[in-house]
Amino acid sequence: MTVSKTKVLIAGAGPTGLTLALWLTRLGVPVRIFDKATAPGETSRALAVQARTLEFHRQIGIVDHVLAEGVRIERLTVHTPAGIAARLPLSDFGRGISPYSFAFALPQDIHERLLIAHLKRAGVEVERSTELVAFQDRGDAIVATLSKGGRTETVGAAYLAGCDGAHSTARHGLNIGFPGGAYEQSFYVADVKGRGEITRNGMDTTVSAYGFAIVMPVRQSGSVRLIGIVPKAHEADEKITFEAIRADVERDTGVTVDEVNWFSTYRVHHRVAERFRGGRVFLCGDAGHIHSPAGGQGMNTGMGDAVNLAWKLAAVVQGRADMRLLDSYEPERIAFAQKLIESTDTAFRFITSRSRLIGLFRRYLMPKILNVLLHTSFGSRFFFGVISQAAIEYRASPISSGTAGKVSGGDRLPYVAGANGDNFEPLQSLDWQVHVYGEVNCDFRAMLAPSGIPVHAFAWSDVAEKAGLQRDAAYLVRPDGHVALASPVQEAAAFQRYLAGLAIRPRTAERAPYRVPGTMHSLA
């Protein structure tokens, strides 16, 4: 038996664990990440990478590599047995909301390998064939037992993050309930080479009285992914093969399959853990919540958990914030997980219902409604906000405060672009900062200077006003790009009280000032 130490021990090296490890490493926190699998996955169900996830990737400098590996989805084509019912634009349906205003697809296995490569460059290797056997929270530290190849190792860590999936050892070890259940229907998923009426760089959905099917591009090589409901006649089969349901799949998707690269069937569960934390142990990703694939939210939600936890752990581990900052992780993320379960559950039951009435609505009325909605500015912006996770807010969080304009503490910082830059650029510091859109009061800047929190001033613009910001108001922005404190006036005392309440100090790493030329500029 060997004994070793680290600051944060991460169980599970899927997208959630890898994101947590990468963010913590960027923030200067020593980590160890391990997985019981011998190698990264070769196949994946998750394809959609939402705009909010891409924004997080930009903060740590990897977004260009991610975008280079995937496919931008330019349009959604809705088919019915009678023909094409609607063509919905997705190439820029989030314009003005995010720098990533498009739908984007990247298979989870490729995504994971990219995160692993960046982690390796940062000096962190994923420990394979390694399993969490047991752990003990001693109040001031975690003592965990890992098993690899018949040998055990005892690891001391400040914190343990359970990113170890739906059957999480960390969750079981905390004896946290995982209520929920499974949906009635089984799904198939296949990566194939084929022919048919496939929208190039688009997503095709077939809607009918009996259900639905989806066709999406998988890799730049031209293979496509087919997703749909297993035909009722085969649901009870002990083993479902592609050949057994080929005729149904080809009919539903409109794709004549020439070659099957991968095929799988699965049941969809919907569950949320009763708690996301037990002392020094935190649950992230599928360890805390699993839900239907409706809207492509699952993987992105887990990665959002990781980002939320990472900056808070880093601040506490490095002595830059009071331990009470960690108390905000569970209420922020469990509230979103529960809301997501409710919304995806409703959507999933609707699209999979075998009710004749609902089936007729899906086939005839739904495409027309979508066609009208997504061709209006309001409709497309609303749909993007929900799907992209850009609308996630933590207004009820214990660390959210104030309102200025239409922006409240807990909201994601609204995106404001100018001719030569945007207000998201300073977020790459991964640090606390104050934003002012308009003129900065000299006394306000001078009184905040001792805190070390930089003040970024952006020229007031119609874009800022449209985004809901208030002229000359001050916004304290968290390292994850959410507003912590929104103040309609530049009152330094309010900011000083907030920072003192959680003993917040900025990172000690040297920060270069951000200067954005043109009409929009920032001053450190």
C-alpha positions in Angstrom: 0.0 0.0 0.0 1.3 3.5 -0.9 0.2 6.8 0.5 0.1 10.1 -1.4 -1.6 13.5 -1.3 -3.2 16.0 -3.7 -5.5 19.0 -3.3 -8.5 17.7 -5.4 -9.1 14.1 -6.2 -11.4 13.6 -9.2 -13.2 10.3 -9.8 -14.3 9.9 -13.4 -12.6 11.1 -16.6 -15.6 11.8 -18.8 -16.3 15.3 -20.1 -17.4 16.5 -16.6 -14.3 15.3 -14.7 -11.9 16.4 -17.5 -13.5 19.9 -17.5 -13.1 20.1 -13.7 -9.5 19.0 -13.9 -8.6 21.4 -16.7 -10.2 24.4 -15.0 -8.5 23.6 -11.7 -5.2 23.1 -13.4 -5.6 26.4 -15.2 -6.3 28.0 -11.8 -3.1 26.5 -10.3 -4.7 23.7 -8.2 -3.0 20.3 -8.1 -5.3 17.5 -9.1 -5.4 13.8 -9.7 -8.0 12.4 -12.0 -8.7 8.7 -12.6 -11.1 6.4 -14.3 -11.8 2.7 -14.1 -12.0 2.5 -17.9 -8.8 1.3 -19.6 -9.0 4.0 -22.3 -11.3 6.9 -23.4 -14.5 5.9 -25.0 -14.6 5.0 -28.7 -18.3 5.8 -29.2 -20.7 8.4 -27.8 -24.3 9.3 -27.5 -23.7 13.0 -26.7 -23.2 15.2 -29.8 -24.5 18.7 -29.0 -22.1 21.2 -27.6 -24.1 24.2 -26.4 -23.0 27.9 -26.7 -22.5 28.2 -22.9 -20.0 25.3 -23.0 -18.2 27.0 -25.8 -18.0 30.2 -23.8 -16.4 28.2 -20.9 -14.0 26.7 -23.4 -13.0 30.2 -24.6 -12.2 31.2 -21.0 -9.5 28.5 -20.8 -8.3 29.0 -24.3 -9.4 25.8 -26.1 -12.5 26.9 -28.0 -10.8 27.2 -31.4 -9.5 23.6 -31.1 -13.0 22.4 -30.2 -14.7 24.3 -33.1 -12.1 22.9 -35.6 -13.1 19.3 -34.7 -16.9 19.6 -35.0 -19.6 20.6 -37.3 -21.7 23.8 -37.2 -25.4 22.9 -37.7 -26.8 25.4 -40.1 -30.5 24.4 -40.2 -33.1 22.0 -38.8 -35.3 20.4 -41.5 -38.6 18.9 -40.2 -39.9 16.1 -42.3 -43.4 14.5 -42.1 -44.7 11.5 -44.1 -46.2 14.2 -46.5 -42.8 15.8 -47.1 -40.7 18.7 -45.7 -42.8 20.7 -43.3 -40.3 23.3 -42.1 -36.8 24.5 -42.6 -35.5 26.3 -39.5 -32.3 28.4 -39.5 -29.7 27.5 -36.8 -26.5 29.1 -38.2 -27.0 32.4 -36.4 -30.2 32.0 -34.3 -28.5 33.3 -31.2 -27.1 36.5 -32.7 -26.3 39.1 -30.1 -26.7 36.6 -27.2 -23.4 34.7 -27.5 -20.3 34.8 -29.6 -21.3 31.2 -30.5 -24.7 31.9 -32.0 -25.0 28.7 -33.9 -25.9 25.0 -33.2 -22.7 22.9 -33.0 -22.1 19.1 -33.0 -19.0 17.3 -31.8 -19.1 13.6 -30.7 -18.3 13.1 -27.0 -15.4 10.7 -27.7 -13.6 13.3 -29.8 -14.5 16.0 -27.3 -13.0 13.9 -24.5 -9.8 13.3 -26.4 -9.3 17.0 -27.0 -9.8 17.7 -23.3 -7.3 15.0 -22.4 -4.7 16.4 -24.8 -5.0 19.9 -23.3 -4.8 18.4 -19.8 -1.7 16.4 -20.8 -0.1 19.6 -22.1 -0.7 21.1 -18.7 1.2 18.2 -17.1 -1.8 16.1 -15.9 -2.3 12.5 -17.0 -5.6 10.6 -16.5 -4.9 7.5 -14.4 -6.6 4.6 -16.1 -7.9 1.2 -14.8 -8.1 3.0 -11.4 -11.2 2.7 -9.2 -12.4 4.5 -6.1 -13.0 1.7 -3.5 -13.8 3.7 -0.4 -13.3 7.1 1.2 -13.6 8.8 4.5 -14.3 12.4 5.3 -12.2 13.3 8.4 -13.5 16.9 8.6 -10.2 18.5 7.6 -9.4 16.2 4.7 -10.6 13.2 2.6 -8.8 9.9 2.8 -9.6 7.7 -0.2 -8.6 4.2 -1.2 -7.9 3.6 -4.9 -7.5 0.2 -6.5 -5.4 -0.5 -9.7 -4.4 -3.9 -10.9 -5.0 -5.5 -7.6 -2.9 -2.9 -5.7 -4.4 -0.3 -3.4 -3.3 3.2 -2.7 -4.4 5.6 0.0 -4.7 9.2 -1.1 -5.2 12.2 1.1 -7.0 15.1 -0.5 -8.6 18.4 0.5 -11.7 17.6 -1.6 -13.1 14.7 -3.6 -15.2 15.3 -6.7 -17.5 12.5 -7.8 -17.7 12.7 -11.6 -18.1 9.0 -11.8 -21.4 8.6 -13.6 -24.9 7.3 -12.9 -23.6 4.4 -10.7 -21.3 6.8 -8.8 -19.2 5.3 -6.0 -18.9 8.7 -4.5 -22.7 9.1 -4.3 -23.2 5.6 -2.9 -20.5 6.3 -0.3 -22.3 9.4 0.9 -25.6 7.4 1.0 -27.4 10.0 -1.1 -30.6 9.0 -2.7 -31.1 9.1 -6.5 -34.8 9.2 -7.0 -36.4 9.0 -10.4 -37.1 6.3 -13.0 -36.8 5.1 -16.5 -39.0 6.0 -19.5 -41.1 3.3 -21.1 -39.5 3.5 -24.6 -36.1 2.2 -25.7 -33.9 4.2 -28.0 -31.6 3.3 -30.8 -28.5 5.2 -31.8 -26.3 4.4 -34.8 -23.4 6.0 -36.7 -23.7 5.0 -40.4 -22.7 5.8 -43.9 -25.8 6.2 -46.1 -27.8 7.9 -48.8 -30.9 9.9 -48.7 -32.4 13.4 -48.4 -29.9 14.5 -45.8 -29.4 18.2 -45.1 -25.7 19.1 -45.5 -24.4 20.5 -42.2 -27.9 20.3 -40.8 -30.1 18.2 -38.7 -33.1 16.3 -40.1 -36.0 15.4 -37.9 -38.8 13.1 -39.0 -42.0 13.7 -37.1 -45.0 11.4 -37.4 -48.0 10.1 -35.6 -45.9 7.2 -34.2 -42.9 9.1 -32.9 -39.8 10.8 -34.2 -36.3 10.2 -35.6 -33.2 12.4 -36.0 -30.4 12.5 -38.5 -27.3 14.5 -37.6 -23.7 14.8 -39.0 -21.2 13.2 -36.7 -17.8 13.7 -38.0 -16.4 15.9 -40.8 -15.7 12.6 -42.7 -19.4 12.6 -43.6 -20.9 9.8 -41.5 -24.3 10.5 -39.9 -25.9 9.7 -36.6 -29.4 8.2 -36.5 -31.5 8.4 -33.3 -35.0 7.2 -32.8 -37.4 5.1 -30.8 -37.1 1.3 -31.0 -40.2 0.0 -32.9 -42.8 -1.3 -30.4 -42.6 -4.8 -32.0 -39.0 -5.1 -31.0 -39.0 -3.5 -27.5 -39.2 -6.8 -25.7 -36.4 -8.5 -27.8 -33.7 -9.8 -25.6 -31.1 -8.4 -28.0 -32.0 -5.8 -30.5 -29.8 -5.8 -33.7 -29.7 -3.1 -36.4 -30.8 -5.6 -39.0 -33.9 -6.4 -37.0 -35.1 -2.8 -37.2 -33.3 -1.7 -40.4 -36.6 -1.3 -42.4 -38.1 0.8 -39.6 -35.0 2.9 -39.3 -34.7 3.6 -43.0 -38.4 4.4 -43.3 -38.3 6.8 -40.3 -35.0 8.6 -41.1 -35.2 8.5 -44.9 -31.7 7.2 -45.0 -30.6 4.1 -46.9 -27.9 2.6 -44.8 -24.8 1.3 -46.6 -22.5 0.7 -43.7 -23.0 0.6 -39.9 -20.1 1.8 -37.9 -21.8 1.6 -34.5 -25.2 0.7 -33.2 -26.6 0.6 -29.7 -29.9 0.7 -27.8 -30.6 2.1 -24.4 -33.3 3.1 -21.9 -33.5 6.7 -20.8 -33.6 7.5 -17.1 -34.6 10.7 -15.3 -33.1 11.2 -11.8 -31.7 13.9 -9.6 -29.7 13.2 -6.5 -31.1 14.4 -3.2 -28.0 16.3 -2.5 -24.9 17.4 -4.5 -22.6 17.6 -1.6 -21.6 15.8 1.6 -18.9 17.6 3.5 -15.8 17.7 1.4 -17.3 15.5 -1.3 -19.1 17.0 -4.3 -21.2 15.3 -7.0 -21.0 16.5 -10.6 -22.5 15.4 -13.9 -24.3 12.1 -14.2 -23.4 11.3 -10.6 -25.9 14.0 -9.6 -28.4 14.0 -12.5 -29.4 12.1 -15.5 -32.2 12.9 -17.9 -33.6 12.5 -21.4 -31.5 13.5 -24.4 -34.2 16.0 -25.4 -32.4 19.3 -26.3 -28.8 17.9 -26.0 -28.4 19.1 -22.4 -26.9 16.2 -20.5 -23.1 16.5 -21.2 -23.3 20.3 -21.2 -25.0 20.4 -17.8 -22.2 18.2 -16.3 -19.5 20.4 -17.7 -21.4 23.4 -16.3 -21.3 21.7 -12.9 -17.6 21.3 -13.2 -17.0 25.0 -14.1 -19.2 26.1 -11.2 -17.3 24.0 -8.7 -13.8 24.6 -10.1 -13.4 28.3 -9.5 -15.0 27.9 -6.0 -12.7 25.1 -5.0 -9.7 26.9 -6.3 -10.5 30.1 -4.3 -11.0 28.1 -1.1 -8.0 25.8 -1.5 -5.7 28.8 -2.3 -7.1 30.8 0.6 -8.7 33.4 -1.6 -12.2 32.9 -0.2 -14.0 31.7 2.9 -15.1 28.1 2.9 -18.7 29.3 2.8 -18.3 30.1 -0.9 -18.6 26.3 -1.4 -22.0 26.3 0.1 -23.3 28.0 -3.1 -22.4 25.0 -5.3 -25.3 22.7 -4.4 -28.2 25.3 -4.4 -27.0 26.7 -7.7 -26.6 23.5 -9.6 -29.2 21.3 -8.0 -31.9 23.9 -8.8 -30.9 23.9 -12.4 -30.8 20.1 -12.6 -34.3 19.9 -11.2 -35.6 22.5 -13.6 -33.9 20.8 -16.5 -35.4 17.4 -15.5 -38.9 18.9 -15.5 -38.5 20.6 -18.9 -36.8 17.8 -20.7 -39.2 15.3 -19.1 -42.2 17.3 -20.5 -40.6 17.6 -23.9 -39.5 13.9 -24.0 -42.9 12.6 -23.1 -44.5 14.8 -25.7 -42.2 13.7 -28.6 -42.4 10.0 -27.6 -46.0 9.8 -26.7 -48.0 7.2 -28.7 -51.2 9.0 -28.1 -53.0 9.4 -31.4 -54.1 12.9 -30.6 -50.6 14.1 -29.7 -49.3 12.2 -32.7 -51.5 14.2 -35.0 -50.5 17.4 -33.3 -46.8 16.5 -33.8 -47.3 15.7 -37.4 -49.5 18.5 -38.6 -49.4 21.5 -36.2 -46.0 21.4 -34.4 -43.9 21.9 -37.6 -46.0 25.0 -38.6 -45.7 26.5 -35.1 -42.0 26.0 -35.0 -41.7 27.4 -38.5 -43.4 30.6 -37.4 -41.6 30.9 -34.1 -38.1 30.4 -35.3 -38.5 32.8 -38.2 -39.1 35.7 -35.7 -36.4 37.4 -33.7 -38.2 36.9 -30.4 -38.8 33.2 -31.1 -35.3 32.3 -32.2 -33.7 34.3 -29.3 -36.0 32.5 -26.8 -35.3 29.1 -28.3 -31.5 29.8 -28.3 -31.6 31.0 -24.7 -33.2 27.8 -23.5 -31.2 25.3 -25.7 -27.8 27.0 -25.4 -27.9 27.2 -21.6 -27.1 31.0 -21.9 -30.3 31.6 -19.9 -29.1 29.8 -16.8 -29.3 32.1 -13.8 -28.6 31.8 -10.1 -30.7 34.6 -8.8 -31.8 32.6 -5.7 -28.2 31.8 -4.8 -26.8 32.9 -1.4 -24.0 34.7 -3.3 -26.2 36.7 -5.7 -27.3 40.2 -4.9 -28.8 43.4 -6.5 -30.3 44.4 -9.8 -29.2 47.1 -12.3 -31.2 47.5 -15.5 -32.6 44.1 -16.4 -29.6 42.3 -15.0 -29.7 40.8 -11.5 -27.0 39.1 -9.4 -26.8 35.5 -10.5 -27.5 36.2 -14.2 -24.9 35.3 -16.8 -23.1 38.4 -17.9 -24.9 39.7 -21.0 -22.8 39.5 -24.1 -21.9 42.8 -25.7 -19.9 42.9 -28.9 -18.2 45.8 -30.6 -16.4 46.4 -33.9 -13.1 45.0 -32.5 -13.9 42.9 -29.5 -16.4 42.0 -26.8 -16.9 42.2 -23.1 -16.2 38.4 -22.7 -12.5 38.9 -23.4 -11.5 39.9 -19.8 -13.2 36.7 -18.6 -10.2 34.8 -19.8 -8.4 35.9 -16.6 -10.6 33.4 -14.7 -10.8 36.0 -12.0 -13.2 38.4 -10.2 -13.7 41.7 -12.0 -16.0 44.7 -12.1 -17.7 45.9 -15.4 -19.0 49.4 -16.0 -20.7 50.2 -19.3 -20.3 54.0 -19.5 -18.1 56.2 -17.4 -16.2 55.0 -14.3 -16.3 57.3 -11.3 -12.7 58.0 -10.3 -13.5 57.7 -6.5 -15.1 54.3 -7.2 -12.0 53.0 -9.0 -9.7 54.4 -6.3 -11.6 52.9 -3.4 -11.8 49.5 -5.1 -8.1 49.5 -6.0 -6.9 48.1 -2.6 -9.0 45.0 -3.2 -7.0 44.1 -6.3 -10.2 43.5 -8.3 -9.8 45.1 -11.8 -12.4 47.5 -13.1 -13.1 47.1 -16.8 -14.8 50.1 -18.5 -16.7 49.6 -21.7 -18.1 52.4 -23.9 -21.9 52.7 -23.6 -23.7 51.5 -26.7 -27.1 50.6 -28.0 -25.9 47.0 -27.9 -25.3 47.2 -24.1 -28.7 48.8 -23.6 -30.4 46.1 -25.7 -28.6 43.5 -23.6 -30.3 44.8 -20.5 -27.3 46.6 -18.9 -27.7 49.9 -17.2 -25.6 52.9 -18.2 -22.9 53.7 -15.5 -24.1 50.9 -13.3 -21.4 48.6 -11.8 -21.4 44.8 -12.0 -19.2 42.5 -10.0 -18.5 39.5 -12.2 -17.6 36.0 -10.9 -14.8 33.9 -12.5 -17.4 31.9 -14.4 -18.9 34.9 -16.1 -22.0 35.2 -13.9 -22.9 38.5 -12.2 -22.4 38.3 -8.4 -23.5 41.8 -7.5 -25.4 44.3 -9.7 -25.5 47.9 -8.5 -27.3 50.7 -10.3 -24.8 53.1 -8.7 -21.0 53.0 -8.4 -20.9 52.6 -4.6 -17.6 51.1 -3.5 -18.8 50.3 0.0 -21.4 47.8 -1.4 -18.7 46.0 -3.3 -16.3 46.1 -0.4 -19.0 44.6 1.9 -19.7 41.8 -0.6 -16.0 40.9 -1.0 -15.4 41.0 2.8 -18.4 38.9 3.4 -16.8 35.9 1.6 -13.2 37.0 2.2 -12.7 37.2 -1.6 -9.3 38.1 -3.0 -8.3 38.0 -6.6 -5.8 35.5 -7.9 -2.1 36.3 -7.2 -1.1 35.6 -10.7 0.0 38.7 -12.6 -2.8 39.9 -14.9 -2.2 41.8 -18.0 -4.7 44.7 -18.6 -7.3 44.0 -21.3 -7.5 46.7 -23.9 -10.0 46.3 -26.7 -9.5 48.9 -29.4 -12.2 50.8 -31.2 -15.5 52.0 -29.8 -15.4 49.4 -27.0 -12.4 49.4 -24.7 -11.6 48.2 -21.3 -9.2 49.6 -18.7 -7.5 47.6 -16.0 
